[in-house]
Amino acid sequence: MEKVTFKISGMHCTSCAMNIDGELEDTGKIISVSTSYAKEQTVVEFDPQLITESEIKEIIGKVGYTAEKI
């Protein structure tokens, strides 16, 4: 298992954070995700054999936000 923190750009409210969490959870490949609007970051725990960091960033991008690994 891996745990990665991403800096998120483009969030405007707590609903944005919930959108990111929901999209990642819907993949069924994420162990846990916690996005903080106040901290402008998301912490994702995942199995790298099921999903890659690049795929996670791509999912976040499709929802309208930019993710950069911290």
N, C-alpha and C positions, 0 to 999 in steps of 0.2 A: 504494500500500500504506500501511496505517496500523499503528502499534504503540501499544497502550493498556495501561496498568497498572491493575488493579482491586484494591482492598482486599477481601478475602474474609472474611466472618464465618460462623462455624458449623463450621469445620473442627476435628476432634478428633485427627487423626493423618495420617500420610503417605498412607494409603489414600484419605483424603478428597481430597487433592491429585490423586492418580492418577485418581479418579472424575471430577473436573472436567476434567482433561486428556483423558481418554477420550471423554467426552461431546462436548467441543468438536471433537476430531479426527474423531469419527464424522460430523459434519455434512458433511465434505468441502469446507468453505468457509473453513477456517482454514489459514493458511500455516504458522504455528508457535504453540505454546502451551507455557508453562512455569509451573507452579504450585508455590509454595513454602509448605509448611505452617509452617515456622519464621518466615518473613516475613509470613505471612498475606496473600499476594498472588498474583496471576496476571498474567503478561505475555502478551498475545495480539497476534499479527501477522496481519492479514487484509486482504482486498480489500473496501473499503466498497461496491463495486458488487454484491458477492455476499451480504454479511451486514452488519448494522448493529450498533452498540454495544448498542442496546436488545435486539436479538435474542440477542446474546452473554450479556447479563445475564439474560435470560429463561431461557436454557438452563441457566445456572449455578443459577438459582432452582429450576428443575424438579428438579435433583439434590439440592436441600435446603440451599443456601447463599445468602448474600446478597452481592452484588457492588456496589461503589461505585467509580466512576472516581476515581483519584488525580490 
